[in-house]
Amino acid sequence: MRLDKFLKVSRLIKRRTLAKKICDAGRVLVNGRPGKAATDVAVGDEIVIQYGNKTVTVVVKRLADNPRRDEAASLYDMVRVEPRAGDVDEEFVDDEAETP
Amino acid sequence: MDPAEGHDVHILARREIEVTGVERLERFDAAAFLISTRAGHLSVEGKSLAIKAFDRQAGVIRIEGEIGALIYGDHRRAARWGRLGR
């Protein structure tokens, strides 16, 4: 599955525009290497997302094309969340209410 | 060693909670977090909850938001007041 699609269906990123933008800005690593929006992700891959206000690390657990809202978080295992040191980069904050 | 050793919970001014001895973050949303800890499943309920920090390796999670309730998995919620009434 495409990286930007996975970020969307898992609700790790709520806004489709941000999903693509954050990938193309090189702020999403897949198994340690910067991923592009079209990078293919598979179960077991480690994804690190450098949001504007925090860094989140997850492992892909399941792929599903359109999971129900309450199933979205079951597509990945949460591994680490670190508040971002220094100032917040508003451009890459996923500001919808219930981001992880 | 008591399995619950190293599992502590700190609530700070009812708007942040730190839990140690965390094994896995099972599920979470803005209203509830289900965490498996050395001392069993713990659910933290509240309003606009969000992860402030989490390190699965260190087994520590910090959640911010308005803390409402903490319930360990094996504790039957319904029984809590029944016995007091008799």
N, CA and C atoms of all chains as a GROMACS GRO file, in nm:
protein
  558
    1MET      N    1   0.086  -0.120   0.000
    1MET     CA    2   0.000   0.000   0.000
    1MET      C    3   0.088   0.124   0.000
    2ARG      N    4   0.042   0.229  -0.069
    2ARG     CA    5   0.120   0.353  -0.075
    2ARG      C    6   0.136   0.413   0.065
    3LEU      N    7   0.250   0.475   0.091
    3LEU     CA    8   0.275   0.535   0.222
    3LEU      C    9   0.171   0.642   0.256
    4ASP      N   10   0.145   0.733   0.161
    4ASP     CA   11   0.051   0.841   0.197
    4ASP      C   12  -0.090   0.784   0.221
    5LYS      N   13  -0.127   0.676   0.149
    5LYS     CA   14  -0.258   0.615   0.175
    5LYS      C   15  -0.260   0.552   0.314
    6PHE      N   16  -0.150   0.482   0.350
    6PHE     CA   17  -0.149   0.418   0.483
    6PHE      C   18  -0.164   0.523   0.594
    7LEU      N   19  -0.092   0.636   0.576
    7LEU     CA   20  -0.100   0.742   0.679
    7LEU      C   21  -0.243   0.790   0.694
    8LYS      N   22  -0.318   0.788   0.581
    8LYS     CA   23  -0.455   0.837   0.583
    8LYS      C   24  -0.550   0.733   0.645
    9VAL      N   25  -0.548   0.611   0.593
    9VAL     CA   26  -0.648   0.512   0.641
    9VAL      C   27  -0.623   0.474   0.787
   10SER      N   28  -0.498   0.485   0.831
   10SER     CA   29  -0.468   0.453   0.972
   10SER      C   30  -0.501   0.572   1.061
   11ARG      N   31  -0.536   0.683   0.999
   11ARG     CA   32  -0.565   0.809   1.070
   11ARG      C   33  -0.444   0.860   1.148
   12LEU      N   34  -0.326   0.813   1.111
   12LEU     CA   35  -0.206   0.871   1.170
   12LEU      C   36  -0.194   1.016   1.125
   13ILE      N   37  -0.248   1.042   1.004
   13ILE     CA   38  -0.259   1.180   0.956
   13ILE      C   39  -0.401   1.197   0.904
   14LYS      N   40  -0.469   1.298   0.956
   14LYS     CA   41  -0.612   1.311   0.922
   14LYS      C   42  -0.632   1.374   0.785
   15ARG      N   43  -0.548   1.473   0.753
   15ARG     CA   44  -0.575   1.548   0.629
   15ARG      C   45  -0.495   1.491   0.513
   16ARG      N   46  -0.564   1.459   0.404
   16ARG     CA   47  -0.496   1.399   0.287
   16ARG      C   48  -0.386   1.490   0.237
   17THR      N   49  -0.411   1.621   0.233
   17THR     CA   50  -0.309   1.712   0.182
   17THR      C   51  -0.183   1.703   0.268
   18LEU      N   52  -0.201   1.698   0.399
   18LEU     CA   53  -0.083   1.691   0.487
   18LEU      C   54  -0.011   1.557   0.466
   19ALA      N   55  -0.086   1.450   0.445
   19ALA     CA   56  -0.024   1.318   0.428
   19ALA      C   57   0.076   1.322   0.313
   20LYS      N   58   0.032   1.382   0.203
   20LYS     CA   59   0.123   1.388   0.087
   20LYS      C   60   0.238   1.485   0.113
   21LYS      N   61   0.203   1.604   0.169
   21LYS     CA   62   0.304   1.708   0.188
   21LYS      C   63   0.415   1.662   0.282
   22ILE      N   64   0.374   1.595   0.390
   22ILE     CA   65   0.473   1.556   0.491
   22ILE      C   66   0.567   1.449   0.434
   23CYS      N   67   0.514   1.362   0.346
   23CYS     CA   68   0.599   1.261   0.282
   23CYS      C   69   0.698   1.330   0.190
   24ASP      N   70   0.647   1.418   0.107
   24ASP     CA   71   0.735   1.481   0.007
   24ASP      C   72   0.837   1.572   0.072
   25ALA      N   73   0.809   1.614   0.198
   25ALA     CA   74   0.906   1.700   0.268
   25ALA      C   75   1.014   1.613   0.334
   26GLY      N   76   1.005   1.482   0.312
   26GLY     CA   77   1.107   1.392   0.369
   26GLY      C   78   1.095   1.376   0.519
   27ARG      N   79   0.974   1.400   0.572
   27ARG     CA   80   0.960   1.392   0.718
   27ARG      C   81   0.905   1.258   0.763
   28VAL      N   82   0.894   1.163   0.670
   28VAL     CA   83   0.844   1.031   0.710
   28VAL      C   84   0.949   0.928   0.669
   29LEU      N   85   0.998   0.852   0.767
   29LEU     CA   86   1.101   0.750   0.738
   29LEU      C   87   1.033   0.614   0.736
   30VAL      N   88   1.072   0.532   0.640
   30VAL     CA   89   1.022   0.394   0.636
   30VAL      C   90   1.146   0.305   0.652
   31ASN      N   91   1.148   0.229   0.762
   31ASN     CA   92   1.266   0.147   0.794
   31ASN      C   93   1.394   0.230   0.787
   32GLY      N   94   1.385   0.352   0.839
   32GLY     CA   95   1.505   0.434   0.852
   32GLY      C   96   1.537   0.520   0.732
   33ARG      N   97   1.467   0.498   0.620
   33ARG     CA   98   1.502   0.578   0.501
   33ARG      C   99   1.384   0.668   0.465
   34PRO      N  100   1.411   0.795   0.423
   34PRO     CA  101   1.300   0.885   0.388
   34PRO      C  102   1.211   0.821   0.283
   35GLY      N  103   1.079   0.822   0.311
   35GLY     CA  104   0.984   0.765   0.215
   35GLY      C  105   0.918   0.875   0.135
   36LYS      N  106   0.870   0.839   0.018
   36LYS     CA  107   0.793   0.935  -0.064
   36LYS      C  108   0.647   0.895  -0.055
   37ALA      N  109   0.560   0.982  -0.103
   37ALA     CA  110   0.416   0.953  -0.094
   37ALA      C  111   0.386   0.817  -0.156
   38ALA      N  112   0.459   0.783  -0.263
   38ALA     CA  113   0.426   0.660  -0.335
   38ALA      C  114   0.504   0.538  -0.284
   39THR      N  115   0.589   0.558  -0.183
   39THR     CA  116   0.666   0.444  -0.131
   39THR      C  117   0.570   0.335  -0.083
   40ASP      N  118   0.600   0.209  -0.115
   40ASP     CA  119   0.511   0.100  -0.075
   40ASP      C  120   0.546   0.056   0.068
   41VAL      N  121   0.443   0.044   0.152
   41VAL     CA  122   0.469  -0.004   0.288
   41VAL      C  123   0.406  -0.141   0.306
   42ALA      N  124   0.471  -0.225   0.389
   42ALA     CA  125   0.421  -0.360   0.413
   42ALA      C  126   0.415  -0.385   0.563
   43VAL      N  127   0.342  -0.492   0.601
   43VAL     CA  128   0.331  -0.526   0.742
   43VAL      C  129   0.472  -0.547   0.798
   44GLY      N  130   0.498  -0.491   0.918
   44GLY     CA  131   0.630  -0.508   0.979
   44GLY      C  132   0.722  -0.390   0.957
   45ASP      N  133   0.685  -0.303   0.862
   45ASP     CA  134   0.769  -0.186   0.837
   45ASP      C  135   0.759  -0.089   0.954
   46GLU      N  136   0.874  -0.026   0.987
   46GLU     CA  137   0.872   0.077   1.092
   46GLU      C  138   0.860   0.212   1.024
   47ILE      N  139   0.764   0.290   1.070
   47ILE     CA  140   0.742   0.423   1.012
   47ILE      C  141   0.764   0.529   1.120
   48VAL      N  142   0.847   0.628   1.091
   48VAL     CA  143   0.870   0.740   1.184
   48VAL      C  144   0.813   0.865   1.118
   49ILE      N  145   0.722   0.934   1.187
   49ILE     CA  146   0.657   1.053   1.131
   49ILE      C  147   0.701   1.174   1.212
   50GLN      N  148   0.765   1.269   1.146
   50GLN     CA  149   0.810   1.391   1.217
   50GLN      C  150   0.705   1.499   1.195
   51TYR      N  151   0.600   1.496   1.284
   51TYR     CA  152   0.500   1.602   1.278
   51TYR      C  153   0.566   1.733   1.320
   52GLY      N  154   0.491   1.840   1.313
   52GLY     CA  155   0.545   1.970   1.353
   52GLY      C  156   0.568   1.979   1.503
   53ASN      N  157   0.492   1.899   1.581
   53ASN     CA  158   0.503   1.914   1.726
   53ASN      C  159   0.548   1.788   1.800
   54LYS      N  160   0.568   1.680   1.725
   54LYS     CA  161   0.610   1.556   1.793
   54LYS      C  162   0.661   1.458   1.689
   55THR      N  163   0.731   1.356   1.734
   55THR     CA  164   0.778   1.252   1.644
   55THR      C  165   0.715   1.120   1.689
   56VAL      N  166   0.650   1.051   1.595
   56VAL     CA  167   0.578   0.928   1.629
   56VAL      C  168   0.640   0.811   1.553
   57THR      N  169   0.666   0.701   1.624
   57THR     CA  170   0.719   0.580   1.560
   57THR      C  171   0.617   0.468   1.574
   58VAL      N  172   0.582   0.405   1.462
   58VAL     CA  173   0.488   0.293   1.467
   58VAL      C  174   0.541   0.178   1.382
   59VAL      N  175   0.485   0.059   1.403
   59VAL     CA  176   0.515  -0.055   1.316
   59VAL      C  177   0.385  -0.094   1.248
   60VAL      N  178   0.390  -0.114   1.115
   60VAL     CA  179   0.269  -0.150   1.042
   60VAL      C  180   0.226  -0.290   1.086
   61LYS      N  181   0.100  -0.304   1.127
   61LYS     CA  182   0.052  -0.433   1.176
   61LYS      C  183  -0.044  -0.497   1.076
   62ARG      N  184  -0.124  -0.411   1.008
   62ARG     CA  185  -0.225  -0.465   0.918
   62ARG      C  186  -0.250  -0.364   0.807
   63LEU      N  187  -0.284  -0.411   0.687
   63LEU     CA  188  -0.319  -0.318   0.578
   63LEU      C  189  -0.466  -0.336   0.547
   64ALA      N  190  -0.538  -0.225   0.535
   64ALA     CA  191  -0.680  -0.236   0.499
   64ALA      C  192  -0.716  -0.111   0.419
   65ASP      N  193  -0.796  -0.130   0.312
   65ASP     CA  194  -0.821  -0.018   0.222
   65ASP      C  195  -0.908   0.090   0.286
   66ASN      N  196  -1.021   0.050   0.345
   66ASN     CA  197  -1.095   0.156   0.416
   66ASN      C  198  -1.153   0.102   0.546
   67PRO      N  199  -1.069   0.097   0.649
   67PRO     CA  200  -1.114   0.047   0.779
   67PRO      C  201  -1.215   0.143   0.840
   68ARG      N  202  -1.297   0.091   0.930
   68ARG     CA  203  -1.388   0.179   1.002
   68ARG      C  204  -1.303   0.269   1.092
   69ARG      N  205  -1.362   0.382   1.124
   69ARG     CA  206  -1.290   0.482   1.204
   69ARG      C  207  -1.231   0.422   1.330
   70ASP      N  208  -1.311   0.333   1.396
   70ASP     CA  209  -1.260   0.283   1.525
   70ASP      C  210  -1.163   0.167   1.506
   71GLU      N  211  -1.144   0.124   1.379
   71GLU     CA  212  -1.047   0.017   1.355
   71GLU      C  213  -0.913   0.073   1.311
   72ALA      N  214  -0.914   0.206   1.278
   72ALA     CA  215  -0.795   0.265   1.215
   72ALA      C  216  -0.669   0.238   1.298
   73ALA      N  217  -0.681   0.255   1.430
   73ALA     CA  218  -0.560   0.244   1.513
   73ALA      C  219  -0.512   0.101   1.522
   74SER      N  220  -0.593   0.006   1.472
   74SER     CA  221  -0.548  -0.134   1.481
   74SER      C  222  -0.456  -0.169   1.364
   75LEU      N  223  -0.434  -0.073   1.272
   75LEU     CA  224  -0.347  -0.103   1.158
   75LEU      C  225  -0.200  -0.093   1.196
   76TYR      N  226  -0.172  -0.035   1.314
   76TYR     CA  227  -0.031  -0.019   1.351
   76TYR      C  228  -0.013  -0.043   1.501
   77ASP      N  229   0.114  -0.072   1.541
   77ASP     CA  230   0.151  -0.078   1.681
   77ASP      C  231   0.223   0.051   1.714
   78MET      N  232   0.177   0.120   1.819
   78MET     CA  233   0.245   0.243   1.859
   78MET      C  234   0.374   0.204   1.934
   79VAL      N  235   0.487   0.263   1.892
   79VAL     CA  236   0.616   0.227   1.953
   79VAL      C  237   0.671   0.342   2.034
   80ARG      N  238   0.666   0.461   1.979
   80ARG     CA  239   0.725   0.574   2.053
   80ARG      C  240   0.658   0.704   2.010
   81VAL      N  241   0.642   0.797   2.104
   81VAL     CA  242   0.596   0.933   2.074
   81VAL      C  243   0.686   1.026   2.152
   82GLU      N  244   0.755   1.116   2.082
   82GLU     CA  245   0.844   1.210   2.152
   82GLU      C  246   0.802   1.352   2.118
   83PRO      N  247   0.778   1.432   2.224
   83PRO     CA  248   0.749   1.574   2.195
   83PRO      C  249   0.871   1.631   2.121
   84ARG      N  250   0.846   1.726   2.031
   84ARG     CA  251   0.956   1.780   1.949
   84ARG      C  252   1.028   1.888   2.029
   85ALA      N  253   1.158   1.875   2.041
   85ALA     CA  254   1.236   1.977   2.112
   85ALA      C  255   1.234   2.102   2.024
   86GLY      N  256   1.244   2.217   2.088
   86GLY     CA  257   1.250   2.340   2.010
   86GLY      C  258   1.112   2.382   1.966
   87ASP      N  259   1.111   2.477   1.871
   87ASP     CA  260   0.979   2.536   1.841
   87ASP      C  261   0.898   2.445   1.748
   88VAL      N  262   0.767   2.466   1.755
   88VAL     CA  263   0.674   2.381   1.678
   88VAL      C  264   0.672   2.432   1.534
   89ASP      N  265   0.670   2.338   1.442
   89ASP     CA  266   0.664   2.375   1.300
   89ASP      C  267   0.518   2.362   1.256
   90GLU      N  268   0.444   2.472   1.270
   90GLU     CA  269   0.299   2.468   1.250
   90GLU      C  270   0.258   2.400   1.120
   91GLU      N  271   0.342   2.419   1.018
   91GLU     CA  272   0.304   2.368   0.885
   91GLU      C  273   0.278   2.218   0.888
   92PHE      N  274   0.348   2.148   0.981
   92PHE     CA  275   0.336   2.000   0.980
   92PHE      C  276   0.266   1.949   1.105
   93VAL      N  277   0.179   2.032   1.162
   93VAL     CA  278   0.101   1.984   1.277
   93VAL      C  279  -0.032   1.932   1.222
   94ASP      N  280  -0.068   1.808   1.258
   94ASP     CA  281  -0.195   1.752   1.212
   94ASP      C  282  -0.300   1.797   1.311
   95ASP      N  283  -0.357   1.916   1.289
   95ASP     CA  284  -0.430   1.983   1.397
   95ASP      C  285  -0.572   1.935   1.417
   96GLU      N  286  -0.613   1.823   1.356
   96GLU     CA  287  -0.752   1.781   1.385
   96GLU      C  288  -0.754   1.730   1.527
   97ALA      N  289  -0.867   1.739   1.592
   97ALA     CA  290  -0.877   1.720   1.736
   97ALA      C  291  -0.808   1.595   1.787
   98GLU      N  292  -0.851   1.477   1.739
   98GLU     CA  293  -0.802   1.360   1.814
   98GLU      C  294  -0.685   1.290   1.747
   99THR      N  295  -0.581   1.367   1.713
   99THR     CA  296  -0.464   1.297   1.658
   99THR      C  297  -0.400   1.217   1.772
  100PRO      N  298  -0.328   1.106   1.740
  100PRO     CA  299  -0.267   1.028   1.848
  100PRO      C  300  -0.164   1.116   1.923
  101MET      N  301   0.963  -1.182   4.258
  101MET     CA  302   0.932  -1.040   4.246
  101MET      C  303   0.785  -1.026   4.206
  102ASP      N  304   0.718  -0.936   4.271
  102ASP     CA  305   0.576  -0.912   4.243
  102ASP      C  306   0.567  -0.855   4.100
  103PRO      N  307   0.486  -0.919   4.014
  103PRO     CA  308   0.481  -0.873   3.874
  103PRO      C  309   0.445  -0.726   3.861
  104ALA      N  310   0.369  -0.674   3.960
  104ALA     CA  311   0.328  -0.534   3.948
  104ALA      C  312   0.443  -0.439   3.985
  105GLU      N  313   0.555  -0.497   4.036
  105GLU     CA  314   0.670  -0.413   4.071
  105GLU      C  315   0.707  -0.328   3.950
  106GLY      N  316   0.734  -0.199   3.972
  106GLY     CA  317   0.778  -0.116   3.861
  106GLY      C  318   0.662  -0.064   3.778
  107HIS      N  319   0.538  -0.089   3.825
  107HIS     CA  320   0.422  -0.028   3.756
  107HIS      C  321   0.367   0.080   3.848
  108ASP      N  322   0.388   0.206   3.808
  108ASP     CA  323   0.337   0.316   3.891
  108ASP      C  324   0.249   0.407   3.807
  109VAL      N  325   0.162   0.481   3.874
  109VAL     CA  326   0.074   0.575   3.805
  109VAL      C  327   0.080   0.710   3.878
  110HIS      N  328   0.107   0.816   3.800
  110HIS     CA  329   0.109   0.950   3.862
  110HIS      C  330   0.009   1.035   3.785
  111ILE      N  331  -0.082   1.099   3.856
  111ILE     CA  332  -0.173   1.193   3.790
  111ILE      C  333  -0.134   1.333   3.834
  112LEU      N  334  -0.111   1.420   3.735
  112LEU     CA  335  -0.064   1.554   3.766
  112LEU      C  336  -0.178   1.651   3.742
  113ALA      N  337  -0.230   1.709   3.851
  113ALA     CA  338  -0.335   1.813   3.843
  113ALA      C  339  -0.449   1.769   3.752
  114ARG      N  340  -0.476   1.643   3.749
  114ARG     CA  341  -0.587   1.584   3.674
  114ARG      C  342  -0.582   1.614   3.524
  115ARG      N  343  -0.470   1.666   3.474
  115ARG     CA  344  -0.467   1.694   3.328
  115ARG      C  345  -0.350   1.624   3.261
  116GLU      N  346  -0.277   1.546   3.339
  116GLU     CA  347  -0.173   1.465   3.274
  116GLU      C  348  -0.155   1.342   3.360
  117ILE      N  349  -0.127   1.229   3.292
  117ILE     CA  350  -0.105   1.107   3.370
  117ILE      C  351   0.017   1.036   3.314
  118GLU      N  352   0.102   0.987   3.406
  118GLU     CA  353   0.218   0.909   3.362
  118GLU      C  354   0.200   0.768   3.416
  119VAL      N  355   0.219   0.669   3.329
  119VAL     CA  356   0.206   0.530   3.369
  119VAL      C  357   0.337   0.460   3.335
  120THR      N  358   0.394   0.388   3.434
  120THR     CA  359   0.517   0.312   3.405
  120THR      C  360   0.484   0.163   3.411
  121GLY      N  361   0.581   0.081   3.370
  121GLY     CA  362   0.555  -0.064   3.366
  121GLY      C  363   0.459  -0.099   3.255
  122VAL      N  364   0.463  -0.019   3.148
  122VAL     CA  365   0.372  -0.040   3.035
  122VAL      C  366   0.431  -0.145   2.940
  123GLU      N  367   0.348  -0.242   2.902
  123GLU     CA  368   0.396  -0.340   2.805
  123GLU      C  369   0.351  -0.305   2.664
  124ARG      N  370   0.222  -0.270   2.650
  124ARG     CA  371   0.173  -0.237   2.515
  124ARG      C  372   0.062  -0.132   2.525
  125LEU      N  373   0.056  -0.048   2.421
  125LEU     CA  374  -0.058   0.043   2.411
  125LEU      C  375  -0.157  -0.027   2.318
  126GLU      N  376  -0.266  -0.080   2.372
  126GLU     CA  377  -0.355  -0.164   2.292
  126GLU      C  378  -0.439  -0.081   2.197
  127ARG      N  379  -0.512   0.012   2.254
  127ARG     CA  380  -0.603   0.096   2.171
  127ARG      C  381  -0.611   0.232   2.236
  128PHE      N  382  -0.639   0.334   2.157
  128PHE     CA  383  -0.657   0.465   2.222
  128PHE      C  384  -0.738   0.555   2.131
  129ASP      N  385  -0.812   0.646   2.193
  129ASP     CA  386  -0.874   0.756   2.120
  129ASP      C  387  -0.889   0.870   2.219
  130ALA      N  388  -0.960   0.973   2.182
  130ALA     CA  389  -0.964   1.094   2.267
  130ALA      C  390  -1.038   1.067   2.398
  131ALA      N  391  -1.113   0.955   2.406
  131ALA     CA  392  -1.193   0.931   2.527
  131ALA      C  393  -1.133   0.822   2.616
  132ALA      N  394  -1.052   0.732   2.558
  132ALA     CA  395  -1.003   0.622   2.641
  132ALA      C  396  -0.875   0.563   2.584
  133PHE      N  397  -0.788   0.524   2.677
  133PHE     CA  398  -0.665   0.454   2.640
  133PHE      C  399  -0.671   0.317   2.707
  134LEU      N  400  -0.643   0.212   2.631
  134LEU     CA  401  -0.634   0.078   2.692
  134LEU      C  402  -0.488   0.035   2.686
  135ILE      N  403  -0.428   0.021   2.804
  135ILE     CA  404  -0.284  -0.006   2.816
  135ILE      C  405  -0.265  -0.139   2.884
  136SER      N  406  -0.178  -0.226   2.828
  136SER     CA  407  -0.149  -0.349   2.904
  136SER      C  408  -0.022  -0.320   2.985
  137THR      N  409  -0.030  -0.344   3.115
  137THR     CA  410   0.081  -0.317   3.205
  137THR      C  411   0.118  -0.446   3.276
  138ARG      N  412   0.231  -0.439   3.348
  138ARG     CA  413   0.275  -0.557   3.425
  138ARG      C  414   0.168  -0.598   3.524
  139ALA      N  415   0.082  -0.501   3.564
  139ALA     CA  416  -0.017  -0.531   3.669
  139ALA      C  417  -0.154  -0.556   3.606
  140GLY      N  418  -0.154  -0.583   3.476
  140GLY     CA  419  -0.282  -0.613   3.411
  140GLY      C  420  -0.327  -0.500   3.320
  141HIS      N  421  -0.443  -0.517   3.258
  141HIS     CA  422  -0.493  -0.414   3.166
  141HIS      C  423  -0.544  -0.294   3.245
  142LEU      N  424  -0.503  -0.177   3.198
  142LEU     CA  425  -0.546  -0.054   3.264
  142LEU      C  426  -0.616   0.032   3.160
  143SER      N  427  -0.739   0.078   3.189
  143SER     CA  428  -0.799   0.174   3.095
  143SER      C  429  -0.806   0.310   3.164
  144VAL      N  430  -0.762   0.411   3.089
  144VAL     CA  431  -0.764   0.548   3.137
  144VAL      C  432  -0.871   0.619   3.055
  145GLU      N  433  -0.971   0.671   3.125
  145GLU     CA  434  -1.081   0.737   3.053
  145GLU      C  435  -1.080   0.886   3.083
  146GLY      N  436  -1.125   0.967   2.985
  146GLY     CA  437  -1.131   1.111   3.010
  146GLY      C  438  -1.178   1.184   2.886
  147LYS      N  439  -1.139   1.316   2.876
  147LYS     CA  440  -1.182   1.397   2.763
  147LYS      C  441  -1.060   1.452   2.690
  148SER      N  442  -1.069   1.458   2.557
  148SER     CA  443  -0.962   1.504   2.467
  148SER      C  444  -0.825   1.455   2.513
  149LEU      N  445  -0.817   1.324   2.530
  149LEU     CA  446  -0.689   1.262   2.571
  149LEU      C  447  -0.599   1.251   2.449
  150ALA      N  448  -0.470   1.275   2.469
  150ALA     CA  449  -0.374   1.261   2.359
  150ALA      C  450  -0.240   1.218   2.418
  151ILE      N  451  -0.163   1.147   2.339
  151ILE     CA  452  -0.032   1.102   2.387
  151ILE      C  453   0.063   1.219   2.391
  152LYS      N  454   0.124   1.239   2.508
  152LYS     CA  455   0.225   1.345   2.517
  152LYS      C  456   0.361   1.284   2.489
  153ALA      N  457   0.381   1.164   2.544
  153ALA     CA  458   0.508   1.095   2.519
  153ALA      C  459   0.484   0.946   2.543
  154PHE      N  460   0.555   0.861   2.469
  154PHE     CA  461   0.540   0.717   2.489
  154PHE      C  462   0.669   0.650   2.445
  155ASP      N  463   0.719   0.558   2.527
  155ASP     CA  464   0.838   0.483   2.489
  155ASP      C  465   0.812   0.338   2.530
  156ARG      N  466   0.782   0.256   2.430
  156ARG     CA  467   0.743   0.119   2.463
  156ARG      C  468   0.858   0.043   2.526
  157GLN      N  469   0.981   0.077   2.480
  157GLN     CA  470   1.098   0.007   2.534
  157GLN      C  471   1.114   0.039   2.683
  158ALA      N  472   1.099   0.167   2.716
  158ALA     CA  473   1.115   0.206   2.856
  158ALA      C  474   0.986   0.176   2.935
  159GLY      N  475   0.878   0.147   2.861
  159GLY     CA  476   0.752   0.112   2.928
  159GLY      C  477   0.686   0.230   2.998
  160VAL      N  478   0.702   0.350   2.939
  160VAL     CA  479   0.646   0.470   3.003
  160VAL      C  480   0.558   0.544   2.903
  161ILE      N  481   0.439   0.584   2.950
  161ILE     CA  482   0.353   0.666   2.864
  161ILE      C  483   0.306   0.786   2.944
  162ARG      N  484   0.299   0.903   2.878
  162ARG     CA  485   0.243   1.023   2.941
  162ARG      C  486   0.126   1.067   2.852
  163ILE      N  487   0.009   1.080   2.912
  163ILE     CA  488  -0.113   1.116   2.840
  163ILE      C  489  -0.162   1.249   2.896
  164GLU      N  490  -0.197   1.340   2.805
  164GLU     CA  491  -0.250   1.468   2.854
  164GLU      C  492  -0.398   1.477   2.817
  165GLY      N  493  -0.471   1.558   2.894
  165GLY     CA  494  -0.615   1.573   2.871
  165GLY      C  495  -0.684   1.568   3.006
  166GLU      N  496  -0.814   1.578   3.009
  166GLU     CA  497  -0.886   1.576   3.136
  166GLU      C  498  -0.905   1.431   3.179
  167ILE      N  499  -0.842   1.392   3.291
  167ILE     CA  500  -0.849   1.253   3.336
  167ILE      C  501  -0.984   1.229   3.406
  168GLY      N  502  -1.056   1.123   3.364
  168GLY     CA  503  -1.188   1.093   3.421
  168GLY      C  504  -1.185   0.974   3.514
  169ALA      N  505  -1.131   0.861   3.465
  169ALA     CA  506  -1.134   0.739   3.548
  169ALA      C  507  -1.020   0.646   3.509
  170LEU      N  508  -0.980   0.565   3.607
  170LEU     CA  509  -0.880   0.460   3.583
  170LEU      C  510  -0.943   0.329   3.625
  171ILE      N  511  -0.938   0.229   3.538
  171ILE     CA  512  -0.998   0.100   3.576
  171ILE      C  513  -0.903  -0.012   3.535
  172TYR      N  514  -0.868  -0.098   3.633
  172TYR     CA  515  -0.785  -0.214   3.598
  172TYR      C  516  -0.878  -0.324   3.546
  173GLY      N  517  -0.829  -0.396   3.449
  173GLY     CA  518  -0.911  -0.491   3.374
  173GLY      C  519  -0.987  -0.589   3.460
  174ASP      N  520  -0.921  -0.642   3.565
  174ASP     CA  521  -0.985  -0.750   3.641
  174ASP      C  522  -1.078  -0.696   3.748
  175HIS      N  523  -1.098  -0.563   3.753
  175HIS     CA  524  -1.182  -0.509   3.860
  175HIS      C  525  -1.322  -0.493   3.806
  176ARG      N  526  -1.421  -0.563   3.866
  176ARG     CA  527  -1.558  -0.552   3.813
  176ARG      C  528  -1.616  -0.419   3.856
  177ARG      N  529  -1.638  -0.330   3.761
  177ARG     CA  530  -1.685  -0.195   3.796
  177ARG      C  531  -1.817  -0.201   3.871
  178ALA      N  532  -1.911  -0.288   3.829
  178ALA     CA  533  -2.045  -0.287   3.890
  178ALA      C  534  -2.036  -0.316   4.039
  179ALA      N  535  -1.946  -0.402   4.081
  179ALA     CA  536  -1.945  -0.444   4.222
  179ALA      C  537  -1.901  -0.331   4.314
  180ARG      N  538  -1.844  -0.228   4.262
  180ARG     CA  539  -1.777  -0.132   4.350
  180ARG      C  540  -1.870  -0.080   4.459
  181TRP      N  541  -1.997  -0.043   4.426
  181TRP     CA  542  -2.078   0.018   4.530
  181TRP      C  543  -2.171  -0.084   4.594
  182GLY      N  544  -2.193  -0.198   4.523
  182GLY     CA  545  -2.290  -0.296   4.575
  182GLY      C  546  -2.259  -0.333   4.718
  183ARG      N  547  -2.135  -0.372   4.744
  183ARG     CA  548  -2.102  -0.423   4.877
  183ARG      C  549  -2.124  -0.317   4.983
  184LEU      N  550  -2.095  -0.190   4.951
  184LEU     CA  551  -2.108  -0.084   5.052
  184LEU      C  552  -2.253  -0.070   5.098
  185GLY      N  553  -2.345  -0.097   5.000
  185GLY     CA  554  -2.486  -0.072   5.031
  185GLY      C  555  -2.536  -0.166   5.140
  186ARG      N  556  -2.484  -0.294   5.140
  186ARG     CA  557  -2.541  -0.391   5.236
  186ARG      C  558  -2.498  -0.364   5.379
   0.00000   0.00000   0.00000
